[in-house]
Amino acid sequence: MSLSTLHSFCSFLGACLYSEVRFISMMGFCYYLLLVFLPQVLSDIMSVVKSSLSVEQEKKLLSLFGHVRLHLLYKASVHSYMHSAFHNRCDGQGPTVLVAYNKAGFVFGGYISKNYAQTNQAINDDKAFLYSITDQREKPLRVSSTDGQYGFTDGKNGLNVGVLWFLNNNTSTVQIVAGNSYTFEGEEMHGNDLQLTECEVYRVEDCGGLLKTPWREIDWEGYSNKERLMDYIKNYKPEVKSVFQARVLLVGPVGAGKSSFFNSINSVFKGHVTGQANTGSAGTSLTTQFRTYSIKADQGRKALPLVLCDTMGLEEGHSAGLDIDDVNSILKGHVQDRYQFNPSMSVQTDGVGFCKSPSLKDTIHCVVYVLDACKFTLLSAKMVDKLAAIRKGINKQGVPQLVLLTKVDEACPLVRDDLTNIYLSHYIERMTREVSVCLGVSQSCVLPVKNYSRELELDVHTDILLLTAVVQMLRYSNSYFDDIYQGGDQKSEWLGL
């Protein structure tokens, strides 16, 4: 072999090795991206998963139970028809109901009161039943086990109730299984259509009914109380001369209802439902700027002595959503209206909208955590830790804190039917206790509310709940000003002296 030939061969071999190294490096980088971003992507997808049940279908389904609420665990169009996906999301969840949909317009499935555990055993469950709902029937069809004992077969595939086998063979086709534990006509149960267009599983949560006496007193006396609360807010004056408006910071996970709360308060004082702040159910925060919202009252357009400060939603990742350092900068008054957040870095001291020398009127006087009552029990450990870290930093600043528990009407059917049941609801009372323990605040600091979301007209009871929450925010802001007076270490111009 000549020297030139050997040189060419070595060059070719080097190029091949270099290409291989680049390929391996690229594959490694792609694997890294999957590890870093895939959990967040999946989290974003889950945050916007919605039920396929219509309002009327849900009412009919709930009529099969007592006072319960449904929490969506699994949706085949999102998680696939793989039985492994089904078990990953549904095992160990307690009582569940499977909801299947077909083209014939039937909504049908089965309820079990025991856990899925993949034991491959027949499970005795005298509370289990099959059901079917159609628009043509006023009431749902309900079929219990004929022997009064057998409920379902706890296998490694989907729900097997002895006659119908859902998610078997990882497909959307329901399999008919020989057996006589449940007796029904196929035409009545599913219209003889076993090909599913969707399949969902819900956890069935007991709401506990109504208490004999309210766990918190509130005056529901219509418009007289509403006007009294509105007058209190309009005439409120901060206890520091240099401050004309109490500044309240809203903090919470994406989609909890921070922007919706401002829109709701704004609607009350405008006299009709409005939507100034962006709201929605996207997987990531719709609010990317720091916004300060003043609310105008009456025809004179006089601003209320209250400013609601809206921020990016909290997200689990270190470089996603509102950062803990961002909260500290906001508390100290460094962040001005319309400051553009960058999720990948903390607030920049040389950025546009950064105030280097804030006064007391620029600081935050009360912090309000906004949590979705339907999703609180599903908060991840990372999110709970992030809330705890934020709370620790706020405690150091001496800023009082409250909690808004939103979407209570969606969390409890009894409250959805009648909002005045909110302080009679055993479920809502239990949830406020759980929130107080989780966040380390007293139960009196947890305020359940209902925001305006799909309504076109105002409701006096919704208004009373919202206004009561605002009154508490103003009272807690006064506590902050009291501490400043007592501290004696603040600048005299902060106190207006």
C-alpha positions in Angstrom: 0.0 0.0 0.0 1.4 3.4 -1.0 1.8 6.2 1.5 -0.8 8.3 -0.2 -3.3 5.4 -0.1 -2.6 4.8 3.6 -3.1 8.5 4.3 -6.4 8.5 2.5 -7.6 5.4 4.4 -6.6 7.0 7.7 -8.4 10.2 6.8 -11.5 8.2 5.9 -11.3 6.2 9.1 -10.9 9.4 11.2 -14.0 10.9 9.5 -16.0 7.9 10.3 -15.0 7.9 13.9 -15.7 11.6 14.2 -19.2 11.1 12.7 -19.8 8.2 15.1 -18.7 10.4 18.1 -20.9 13.2 16.9 -23.9 10.8 16.6 -23.3 9.4 20.1 -23.0 12.9 21.5 -26.2 14.0 19.8 -28.0 10.9 21.0 -26.8 11.7 24.5 -27.9 15.3 24.3 -31.4 14.2 23.0 -31.6 11.8 26.0 -30.7 14.6 28.3 -33.4 16.8 26.8 -36.0 14.0 27.4 -34.9 13.7 31.0 -35.1 17.4 31.6 -38.2 18.5 29.7 -40.4 15.4 29.3 -41.7 15.5 32.9 -42.7 19.1 32.5 -44.3 18.5 29.1 -46.4 15.6 30.6 -47.3 17.9 33.5 -48.4 20.6 31.1 -50.6 18.1 29.3 -52.2 16.8 32.5 -53.0 20.3 33.7 -55.4 20.8 30.7 -57.0 17.4 30.6 -60.8 17.9 30.7 -63.7 15.6 31.2 -65.8 14.6 28.2 -69.0 14.4 30.3 -71.6 17.0 29.5 -73.3 18.8 32.4 -76.4 16.7 32.0 -74.5 13.4 31.7 -72.5 14.3 34.9 -75.7 15.0 36.8 -77.2 11.7 35.8 -74.0 9.9 36.8 -73.8 11.6 40.1 -77.4 10.6 40.8 -76.2 7.0 41.2 -74.2 8.0 44.3 -74.8 10.1 47.4 -72.9 13.3 48.0 -69.8 12.8 46.0 -67.5 14.6 43.6 -65.6 13.1 40.6 -61.9 13.6 40.1 -60.5 12.6 36.6 -57.6 10.2 36.9 -57.3 8.7 33.4 -58.3 9.6 29.9 -57.6 7.2 27.0 -57.2 9.9 24.3 -54.5 11.4 26.4 -52.9 8.5 28.2 -53.6 5.8 25.6 -55.6 2.6 25.8 -52.7 0.7 27.2 -53.7 -1.1 30.3 -50.3 -0.2 31.9 -51.2 3.5 31.5 -54.6 2.7 33.1 -53.1 1.0 36.1 -50.3 3.6 36.5 -53.0 6.2 37.1 -55.8 4.3 38.7 -54.3 1.7 41.0 -54.7 2.3 44.8 -57.1 5.2 44.2 -60.0 3.8 46.2 -63.5 3.9 44.8 -63.5 4.7 41.1 -66.0 4.8 38.2 -65.1 4.0 34.6 -66.9 6.1 32.0 -66.9 4.8 28.4 -68.3 6.6 25.3 -69.4 5.2 22.0 -70.7 6.5 18.7 -74.2 5.3 19.5 -74.4 8.1 22.1 -74.2 5.8 25.1 -72.2 6.6 28.2 -71.7 3.4 30.2 -69.2 1.7 32.5 -68.8 0.4 36.0 -68.2 1.5 39.6 -66.1 -0.4 42.1 -65.6 0.6 45.7 -62.3 -1.3 46.2 -58.8 -0.5 45.0 -57.3 -1.7 41.8 -54.2 -3.7 42.9 -53.6 -6.3 40.0 -54.0 -9.3 42.3 -55.5 -11.5 39.6 -58.3 -12.4 41.9 -62.1 -12.1 41.9 -63.0 -9.3 44.3 -66.2 -9.3 46.4 -67.7 -5.9 46.2 -71.4 -5.6 47.0 -71.3 -1.9 46.2 -70.1 -2.5 42.6 -72.5 -1.9 39.7 -72.7 -1.3 36.0 -74.6 1.7 34.5 -75.7 3.2 31.3 -76.7 6.8 30.4 -78.4 8.0 27.2 -80.2 11.2 26.3 -83.3 9.2 25.6 -83.5 7.9 29.2 -84.4 10.4 32.0 -82.7 8.2 34.6 -79.6 6.1 34.2 -79.8 2.3 34.0 -78.1 0.7 37.0 -77.2 -3.1 37.2 -75.9 -4.7 40.3 -74.3 -8.2 40.6 -76.9 -11.0 40.6 -75.2 -12.9 43.5 -74.8 -9.8 45.7 -71.1 -10.5 46.3 -68.9 -10.6 43.2 -67.8 -7.1 42.0 -65.0 -7.4 39.5 -61.8 -9.3 38.6 -58.7 -7.4 39.7 -56.4 -8.4 36.8 -53.4 -6.8 35.2 -55.5 -5.5 32.3 -58.4 -3.0 32.4 -61.7 -3.2 34.3 -63.2 -6.7 34.1 -66.7 -6.9 35.6 -67.3 -10.4 34.6 -69.5 -9.5 31.6 -67.8 -6.5 30.1 -64.0 -6.2 29.9 -62.7 -2.7 29.2 -59.2 -1.9 27.9 -58.5 -5.6 27.3 -55.7 -6.3 24.8 -54.8 -2.6 24.9 -57.6 -1.6 22.5 -60.6 0.6 22.5 -62.9 -2.4 21.9 -64.9 -3.7 24.9 -64.8 -7.5 25.1 -67.8 -9.6 26.0 -66.9 -12.2 28.7 -69.0 -15.3 29.4 -70.6 -15.1 32.8 -73.9 -14.3 34.6 -72.8 -12.1 37.5 -74.4 -9.1 35.8 -77.6 -9.4 33.7 -78.6 -6.8 31.1 -79.6 -6.4 27.5 -76.8 -5.1 25.2 -79.2 -2.8 23.4 -80.0 -1.1 26.7 -76.5 -1.0 28.1 -74.4 0.1 25.1 -76.7 0.0 22.0 -74.7 -3.0 20.8 -71.8 -0.7 20.1 -68.6 -2.0 21.8 -66.2 0.3 20.0 -65.2 3.2 22.2 -64.6 6.7 21.2 -63.3 7.6 24.6 -62.7 6.0 28.0 -62.2 7.8 31.4 -61.7 6.8 35.0 -62.7 9.0 37.9 -62.0 8.7 41.6 -65.2 9.0 43.5 -64.7 11.2 46.5 -67.2 11.4 49.4 -68.3 14.9 50.2 -69.7 14.0 53.6 -73.0 15.7 53.2 -74.1 18.9 55.1 -73.3 19.8 58.7 -76.1 20.7 61.1 -74.6 24.0 61.9 -72.2 26.2 59.7 -68.5 25.9 60.5 -68.1 29.6 59.7 -70.8 32.3 60.1 -71.5 34.6 57.2 -74.4 37.0 56.5 -76.1 35.9 53.3 -78.8 38.6 53.5 -78.7 39.6 49.9 -78.0 43.1 48.6 -77.9 44.8 52.0 -74.8 42.8 53.1 -73.3 43.2 49.6 -73.6 47.0 49.8 -72.2 47.0 53.4 -69.1 45.1 52.3 -68.6 47.3 49.2 -68.9 50.4 51.4 -66.3 49.0 53.8 -63.9 48.5 50.9 -64.5 51.9 49.3 -64.0 53.8 52.5 -61.0 51.8 53.7 -57.9 53.9 54.5 -54.4 52.4 55.2 -53.1 53.2 58.6 -50.0 54.8 57.2 -50.2 58.4 55.7 -47.8 57.7 52.9 -49.8 54.7 51.6 -53.1 55.3 49.7 -53.7 51.7 48.5 -53.1 48.4 50.1 -51.1 46.2 47.8 -52.0 42.5 47.8 -49.9 39.9 46.0 -51.6 36.9 44.5 -49.4 33.7 44.3 -50.3 30.2 43.2 -49.9 27.4 40.7 -50.8 27.8 37.1 -54.5 27.8 36.5 -55.5 28.2 40.2 -57.5 31.4 39.4 -55.4 34.4 40.3 -56.3 36.5 37.3 -59.9 35.2 37.5 -60.1 36.6 41.1 -59.2 40.1 39.9 -61.7 39.9 37.1 -64.4 38.7 39.5 -63.8 41.6 42.0 -63.6 44.0 39.1 -66.9 42.6 37.9 -68.6 43.2 41.2 -67.7 46.9 41.3 -68.5 47.4 37.6 -71.9 45.8 38.0 -71.5 43.2 35.2 -69.2 40.3 34.4 -65.9 41.5 32.8 -62.5 40.1 31.9 -59.6 42.5 31.9 -56.9 40.1 33.0 -56.0 37.1 30.8 -57.4 33.9 32.0 -57.5 30.3 30.7 -56.4 26.7 31.3 -53.1 26.5 29.5 -50.4 24.2 30.9 -48.1 27.1 31.5 -48.7 30.6 32.9 -50.8 32.9 30.8 -49.5 35.8 33.0 -45.9 36.5 31.9 -45.7 40.1 33.3 -46.0 41.5 36.8 -49.3 43.3 36.7 -50.8 45.7 39.2 -54.5 46.1 38.9 -56.5 49.0 40.4 -60.3 48.7 40.6 -62.5 51.6 39.8 -65.8 52.0 41.7 -69.0 53.8 40.8 -69.5 56.2 37.9 -66.9 58.6 39.2 -64.3 56.0 38.3 -62.6 56.5 41.7 -59.9 53.9 42.3 -60.5 51.6 45.3 -57.9 51.7 48.1 -56.7 48.3 46.9 -54.2 47.1 44.3 -54.2 43.4 43.3 -50.8 42.3 42.0 -50.8 39.4 39.6 -47.8 37.3 38.8 -46.7 34.3 36.8 -48.1 31.0 38.0 -45.9 28.7 40.2 -44.5 25.6 38.3 -42.5 22.7 39.6 -39.3 23.2 37.6 -36.4 25.4 38.8 -36.5 27.4 35.6 -40.2 27.5 35.1 -42.9 29.8 36.4 -42.4 32.3 39.2 -39.0 32.0 41.0 -38.6 32.2 44.8 -36.2 35.1 44.4 -38.7 36.9 42.2 -41.2 36.8 45.1 -38.7 38.5 47.4 -38.0 41.3 44.9 -41.8 41.8 44.5 -42.3 41.9 48.3 -39.7 44.6 48.7 -41.3 46.8 45.9 -38.5 46.4 43.4 -40.8 45.1 40.6 -43.0 47.6 38.8 -46.1 47.2 36.7 -45.6 45.3 33.4 -42.2 44.0 34.3 -41.5 41.1 31.9 -40.6 37.9 33.7 -37.9 35.6 32.3 -38.6 32.1 33.6 -35.0 31.1 33.1 -33.6 33.7 35.4 -34.5 35.8 38.5 -35.5 39.5 38.4 -32.6 41.6 36.9 -31.6 44.7 38.9 -30.7 46.5 35.7 -33.9 45.4 33.8 -36.7 47.6 32.6 -39.3 48.0 35.3 -36.9 47.4 38.2 -37.2 50.0 41.0 -33.9 50.4 42.9 -35.3 52.6 45.7 -38.9 51.6 46.5 -40.9 53.3 49.2 -43.6 51.7 51.5 -46.3 52.3 49.0 -44.4 50.1 46.5 -44.0 47.1 48.8 -46.5 44.2 49.3 -48.7 44.5 52.3 -50.5 41.2 52.2 -49.8 37.9 50.3 -52.6 35.7 49.2 -52.0 32.1 48.0 -54.5 31.0 45.4 -55.2 27.3 45.3 -57.7 25.3 43.2 -59.9 23.3 45.5 -60.3 20.5 42.9 -56.5 20.0 42.6 -55.1 20.8 46.0 -54.9 17.1 47.0 -52.9 16.4 43.9 -50.2 19.0 44.4 -46.8 17.4 43.9 -44.2 17.2 46.7 -42.1 19.6 44.6 -44.9 22.2 44.5 -45.6 21.8 48.2 -41.9 22.4 48.9 -41.8 25.4 46.6 -44.8 26.9 48.5 -43.1 26.2 51.8 -39.9 27.9 50.7 -41.9 31.0 49.5 -43.8 31.1 52.7 -40.6 31.0 54.7 -39.2 33.9 52.8 -42.4 35.9 53.2 -42.4 35.2 57.0 -38.9 36.8 57.2 -40.4 39.9 55.6 -43.2 40.0 58.2 -45.9 40.1 55.5 -49.3 38.6 56.6 -50.7 35.8 54.5 -54.1 34.4 53.5 -55.3 31.6 51.3 -58.0 31.7 48.6 -59.5 28.3 47.9 -61.1 28.7 44.4 -63.5 26.6 42.3 -65.4 25.4 45.4 -68.5 24.9 43.3 -66.6 22.4 41.2 -65.1 20.6 44.2 -68.4 20.0 46.0 -71.7 19.2 44.3 -73.6 20.5 47.3 -72.0 23.9 46.9 -72.6 23.8 43.2 -76.3 23.3 43.7 -76.4 26.1 46.3 -73.5 28.4 47.1 -74.9 29.2 50.5 -74.0 25.6 51.5 -70.4 26.4 51.4 -70.1 26.8 55.2 -72.3 23.8 55.8 -70.2 21.5 53.5 -68.3 18.9 55.4 -66.0 18.4 52.4 -65.1 22.1 52.1 -64.5 22.4 55.9 -62.2 19.3 55.7 -60.3 20.8 52.8 -59.7 24.1 54.5 -58.3 22.2 57.5 -56.0 20.3 55.2 -54.8 23.5 53.4 -54.1 25.2 56.8 -52.0 22.2 57.9 -50.1 22.0 54.6 -49.3 25.7 54.3 -48.8 26.3 58.0 -51.6 28.9 58.4 -54.6 29.0 60.7 -57.9 27.7 59.3 -59.3 31.2 59.7 -56.8 32.3 57.0 -58.3 30.0 54.4 -61.1 31.7 52.4 -63.2 29.6 50.0 -64.5 31.6 47.0 -66.1 31.1 43.6 -64.8 33.2 40.7 -66.9 34.2 37.8 -65.8 31.9 34.9 -68.7 30.9 32.6 -71.5 33.2 34.0 -72.8 36.2 32.1 -74.6 37.8 35.0 -73.6 38.6 38.6 -74.9 36.5 41.5 -75.3 38.2 44.9 -74.1 35.2 46.9 -70.9 34.9 44.8 -70.4 38.6 45.3 -70.7 38.3 49.1 -68.0 35.6 49.2 -65.7 37.6 47.0 -66.1 40.8 48.9 -65.7 39.1 52.2 -62.3 37.8 51.0 -61.3 41.4 50.0 -62.3 42.7 53.4 -60.0 40.2 55.1 -57.1 41.2 52.8 -57.5 44.8 53.9 -57.7 43.9 57.5 -54.5 41.8 57.2 -52.8 44.7 55.4 -53.6 46.8 58.4 -51.8 44.3 60.5 -48.7 44.8 58.4 -48.9 48.6 58.9 -49.3 48.0 62.7 -46.1 46.0 62.8 -44.3 48.8 61.0 -45.3 51.3 63.7 -44.4 48.9 66.5 -41.1 47.9 64.9 -39.6 51.4 65.1 -36.8 50.6 62.7 -38.4 51.8 59.5 -37.5 55.0 57.7 -39.6 58.0 58.8 -40.7 58.7 55.3 -42.1 55.2 55.0 -44.5 56.1 57.9 -45.3 59.5 56.4 -44.0 61.2 59.5 
